[in-house]
Amino acid sequence: MTTALTVDGHAVFATTGGVDFDPARPVVVFLHGAGFDRTTWRLQTRWFAHHGRSVLAVDMPGHGRSGGAPLPGVAAMADWVIRLLDAAGVRKAALVGHSMGGLVALDAAGRHPDRVRALGLCGVAGEMPVHPEMLESAQAGTSKVRELMTFWGLGRAHQIGGMVSPGLWLTRESLAVLERAAPGVIHNDLAACNGYKDAPARAAQVSCPVAFVCGDIDQMTPAAKCKPLAAAIPGSHMTLLKACGHFMMVERPDETLDALKAVA
C-alpha cells in the first residue's frame, strides 16, 4: 500500500506497510541507504504498521520511484525529511535509517530535536569513509561499484544462500536494486557519506531514545566504529547481531526488528 506525498514540488513514493497511513498514530519513517530504496525495509514496515504505528518507507529524492534530483549531502537530506513530515501532517516521528539513511536520521534528530521522538540506527558509524575505487567507479558509471557494495555489504553466508526465506538470493537482489539506480545517484550518495563528518557532534545533541543495530562481520561500518557513536548518546542501546554483515534488515530481519521495537 502506498501514499501520495509531494515535497519541494516533486512526488515522493512511500509504502505504508499494508495499512492506510494515519498521522494521528505514532509515525515511523524508514530511510534507506546509498543507492537503494524503500524495499530494504519489507519485514520491519509491515510489523510496525500492523502494531499500532503509521509507517512511511520512503524513496528519497531521485531514488526508486520518487521524483527530483538526489540531494547533495547528508544535512540536505535531513532537512528534506523534516519537510516530508510537514507534507505528511506529522509533528513528530521516529526515524529508522540504514547506513546513509542512518546518518540522515541522526543529523535530523540532532538539529531538529522537536521533530524526532526516537531513532533506530542500523549500520552507522561516526565516520563512513568510502573506498576510492568505489567512488571512481560510481562517478564513471561502471558496474564495479555495485559489485563492491554487494560483496562488502553482505555477510559471506548470505552471498551463497543462507536466507530464512527459501528461493531468495540477496546477492542478486542487491545487484538488481543498485542496477536500477538512475545515473549519478550512487556516486552522489557515496560522496555524501564520505564527506559527512558531523555524526559525533549530532550525537551529542540527541536527547531521544536511540537503538543502534550492528553486524558483527560488517565490513562497511564495523561495530568497533559504531560503539564510540553509541557511547556519545546517553541511554542509547546497541545490539550486535551475530553472523551479520552491513545489510542487517535483510540478512537478520527478525533480529533487526526485535532491536528496533524498543524505540520505534
C-alpha positions in Angstrom: 0.0 0.0 0.0 1.3 3.5 -0.9 0.5 7.1 0.0 0.8 10.2 -2.2 3.1 13.0 -0.9 4.7 16.0 -2.5 7.9 17.6 -1.2 9.6 20.5 -2.9 7.3 20.2 -5.8 8.2 16.5 -6.5 6.2 13.4 -5.9 7.5 11.2 -3.1 6.9 7.4 -3.3 6.3 5.8 0.1 4.9 2.5 1.2 2.9 2.1 4.4 3.3 -1.5 5.4 -0.1 -2.6 4.1 -2.1 -0.3 6.3 -3.6 3.1 5.4 -1.3 5.9 6.7 -2.8 7.8 9.7 -0.8 10.7 11.1 -2.7 10.6 14.3 -1.0 7.3 15.2 2.7 7.2 16.2 4.7 7.6 13.0 7.8 5.7 12.0 9.8 6.9 8.9 12.2 4.4 7.3 15.2 5.8 5.4 17.3 3.6 3.0 21.0 3.5 2.4 23.1 4.7 -0.5 21.8 3.7 -3.9 19.0 1.7 -2.5 15.2 2.3 -2.0 12.3 1.6 0.3 12.3 -2.2 -0.5 15.1 -2.8 2.1 12.5 -2.5 4.9 9.9 -5.1 3.9 9.5 -7.0 7.1 10.0 -4.2 9.6 7.5 -1.9 7.9 4.7 -4.5 7.9 5.2 -5.4 11.6 5.1 -1.8 12.8 2.1 -0.9 10.5 0.1 -3.8 12.0 1.1 -3.0 15.6 -0.3 0.5 16.1 2.1 2.7 14.2 1.8 4.6 10.9 4.6 3.8 8.5 6.3 5.7 5.7 9.1 3.8 4.0 10.3 6.4 1.5 12.2 6.5 -1.7 14.4 9.6 -1.1 14.6 12.2 -4.0 15.9 10.7 -7.2 15.7 7.1 -5.8 13.3 4.4 -6.6 10.0 5.9 -7.8 10.5 9.4 -6.2 11.0 12.4 -8.4 13.5 15.2 -8.2 17.3 15.0 -8.1 19.3 13.3 -5.4 20.2 15.7 -2.6 23.9 16.7 -2.4 24.7 15.9 1.3 23.5 14.3 4.5 22.4 17.6 6.0 20.3 18.5 2.9 18.7 15.0 3.1 17.9 15.5 6.8 16.2 18.8 6.1 14.2 17.1 3.4 13.0 14.6 6.0 11.6 17.4 8.1 9.8 18.8 5.0 8.5 15.3 4.4 7.0 15.2 7.9 5.4 18.6 7.2 3.9 17.3 4.0 2.5 14.2 5.8 1.0 16.3 8.5 3.3 14.8 11.2 4.6 16.8 14.0 6.9 14.2 15.5 8.2 10.8 14.2 10.6 8.0 15.0 13.3 7.8 12.3 14.8 4.5 11.4 17.7 4.6 8.9 20.3 2.3 7.4 23.8 3.4 6.6 23.4 6.7 4.7 19.8 6.8 5.9 21.1 6.4 9.5 23.3 9.4 9.1 20.4 11.3 7.8 18.2 10.3 10.7 21.0 11.2 13.2 21.5 14.6 11.6 17.8 15.3 11.7 17.5 14.4 15.3 20.5 16.5 16.3 19.4 19.6 14.5 15.6 19.2 14.8 15.1 17.6 18.2 11.5 18.7 18.5 10.5 16.7 15.4 12.1 13.3 16.3 10.8 11.2 19.1 13.2 8.2 18.7 16.0 6.8 16.5 16.8 3.4 15.1 20.3 3.5 13.5 21.3 0.4 11.5 24.9 0.0 10.2 26.0 3.5 11.2 29.4 4.7 12.4 30.9 8.0 13.5 32.7 8.3 10.1 31.8 6.4 7.0 34.7 6.8 4.5 34.2 5.3 1.1 37.0 3.4 -0.8 38.4 5.5 -3.7 37.7 2.6 -6.1 34.1 2.7 -5.3 33.9 6.5 -5.7 35.8 6.3 -9.0 33.6 3.5 -10.4 30.4 5.3 -9.2 31.5 8.5 -11.0 32.3 6.6 -14.2 29.1 4.7 -14.0 30.7 1.3 -14.2 29.4 -1.9 -12.6 32.4 -2.3 -10.2 30.9 -0.1 -7.5 27.7 -2.2 -7.5 29.7 -5.3 -7.2 31.8 -3.9 -4.4 28.8 -2.6 -2.4 27.3 -6.0 -2.6 30.4 -8.0 -1.8 31.5 -5.8 1.1 27.9 -5.2 2.3 26.6 -8.8 2.6 27.9 -11.3 5.1 29.6 -14.3 3.4 26.9 -16.8 4.2 24.2 -14.7 2.5 26.3 -14.3 -0.6 26.0 -18.0 -1.3 22.5 -18.6 0.2 21.5 -18.8 3.8 18.2 -16.8 3.6 15.4 -17.7 6.0 13.0 -17.4 3.1 13.6 -20.2 0.5 14.3 -19.1 -3.0 15.7 -15.7 -2.2 19.3 -14.8 -3.0 20.4 -11.5 -1.5 23.4 -11.1 -3.8 21.3 -10.9 -6.9 18.6 -8.8 -5.2 21.2 -6.2 -4.1 22.7 -6.0 -7.5 19.3 -5.7 -9.1 18.3 -2.7 -6.9 21.6 -1.0 -7.5 21.3 -1.5 -11.2 18.0 0.3 -11.2 19.6 3.5 -9.7 19.5 6.5 -12.0 22.8 7.7 -13.4 24.8 9.7 -10.7 22.7 8.5 -7.8 25.2 6.1 -6.3 28.1 8.5 -6.7 26.0 11.3 -5.1 25.2 9.1 -2.1 28.6 7.6 -1.5 30.1 11.1 -1.8 27.6 12.3 0.8 28.6 9.5 3.2 32.3 10.1 2.6 32.1 13.8 3.2 29.9 13.8 6.3 31.9 14.5 9.5 29.2 15.8 11.8 28.0 12.5 13.3 29.8 12.9 16.7 28.5 16.5 17.0 25.0 15.5 16.1 25.1 12.5 18.5 26.0 14.9 21.4 22.8 16.9 20.6 20.4 13.9 20.6 18.1 13.6 23.6 15.6 11.0 22.3 15.7 7.2 22.8 18.2 5.6 20.4 18.7 1.9 19.3 21.9 1.0 17.3 21.9 -2.2 15.3 25.3 -3.5 14.2 26.5 -6.6 12.4 29.5 -8.5 13.9 31.0 -9.0 10.4 30.0 -5.7 8.9 32.9 -4.6 6.7 31.5 -1.2 5.8 30.6 0.1 9.2 32.4 -2.2 11.7 30.9 -2.5 15.1 34.1 -1.1 16.7 33.4 2.2 14.8 29.8 2.2 15.9 30.5 1.8 19.6 32.0 5.3 20.1 29.0 6.9 18.5 26.6 4.9 20.7 28.6 5.9 23.7 28.2 9.6 22.9 24.4 9.3 23.3 23.4 8.7 27.0 21.0 5.9 27.4 21.3 4.5 23.9 21.3 0.8 23.3 23.4 -1.2 20.9 22.5 -4.6 19.6 25.3 -6.7 17.9 23.9 -9.3 15.5 25.9 -12.5 15.0 27.0 -13.7 11.6 25.6 -10.4 10.1 27.1 -8.0 7.6 26.0 -4.5 6.7 22.5 -5.3 5.4 21.1 -6.4 8.7 17.5 -5.6 7.9 17.5 -8.3 5.2 20.3 -10.6 6.5 18.8 -10.8 10.0 15.3 -9.3 9.6 13.7 -10.7 12.7 16.6 -9.8 15.0 16.7 -6.3 13.5 13.0 -5.9 14.1 13.4 -7.0 17.7 16.1 -4.4 18.3 14.0 -1.6 16.7 10.9 -2.4 18.7 12.5 -0.9 21.8 12.4 2.6 20.4 10.1 2.8 17.3 
